Amino acid sequence: MPTMPFSVVWSQGHAYVLEGHGRPRWVGLDSRRRPQALTSDDMRRRGWSHRPAR
C-alpha cells in the first residue's frame, strides 16, 4: 500500500485518499455516495490500484 500522506488509490471503481498519522485510514465514497473510511487491511482485502479500472 502507498504510505505517503494524501496518496490516492482506486478500489472497486471508487477513489480513496489516505488521511491521518499514526492510525491512517482510506477515505472515499461507497457505491451510494456515502462517506466511507477503511483501514489499510480493508483496502488489501478489497484490492486496489493507482489507476481507475478501464
Contact map, one row per residue, 1 for C-alpha under 8 A:
111000000000000000000000000000000000000100010000000000
111100100000000000000000000000000000000000000000000000
111110100000000000000000000000000000000000000000000000
011111100000000001000000000000000000000000000000000000
001111100000000001110000000000000000000000000000000000
000111110000000011100000000000000000000000000000000000
011111111000000011000000000000000000000000000000000000
000001111100001111000000000000000000000000000000010000
000000111110001110000000000000000000000000000001111000
000000011111111100000000000000000000000000000001111110
000000001111111100000000000000000000000000100111100100
000000000111110000000000000000000000000000000111000000
000000000111111000000000000000000000000000000000000110
000000000111111100000000000111100000000000000000000100
000000011110111110000000000110000000000000000000000100
000000011110011111000000011110000000000000000000000000
000001111000001111100000011100000000000000000000000000
000111110000000111110001111000000000000000000000000000
000011000000000011111001111000000000000000000000000000
000010000000000001111111100000000000000000000000000000
000000000000000000111111000000000000000000000000000000
000000000000000000011111000000000000000000000000000000
000000000000000000011111100000000000000000000000000000
000000000000000001111111110000000000001100000000000000
000000000000000001110011111000000000111100000000000000
000000000000000111100001111100000000111100100000000000
000000000000000111100000111110000011110000000000000000
000000000000011110000000011111000011100000000000000000
000000000000011100000000001111111111000000000000000000
000000000000010000000000000111111111000000000000000000
000000000000010000000000000011111100000000000000000000
000000000000000000000000000011111100000000000000000000
000000000000000000000000000011111110000000000000000000
000000000000000000000000000011111111000000000000000000
000000000000000000000000001111001111100000000000000000
000000000000000000000000001111000111110000000000000000
000000000000000000000000111100000011111000000000000000
000000000000000000000000111000000001111111100000000000
000000000000000000000001110000000000111111100000000000
100000000000000000000001110000000000011111110000000000
000000000000000000000000000000000000011111111000000000
000000000000000000000000000000000000011111111100000000
000000000010000000000000010000000000011111111111000000
100000000000000000000000000000000000000111111111000000
000000000000000000000000000000000000000011111110000000
000000000011000000000000000000000000000001111111000000
000000000011000000000000000000000000000000111111100000
000000001111000000000000000000000000000000110111110000
000000001110000000000000000000000000000000000011111100
000000011100000000000000000000000000000000000001111100
000000001100000000000000000000000000000000000000111110
000000000110111000000000000000000000000000000000111111
000000000100100000000000000000000000000000000000001111
000000000000000000000000000000000000000000000000000111
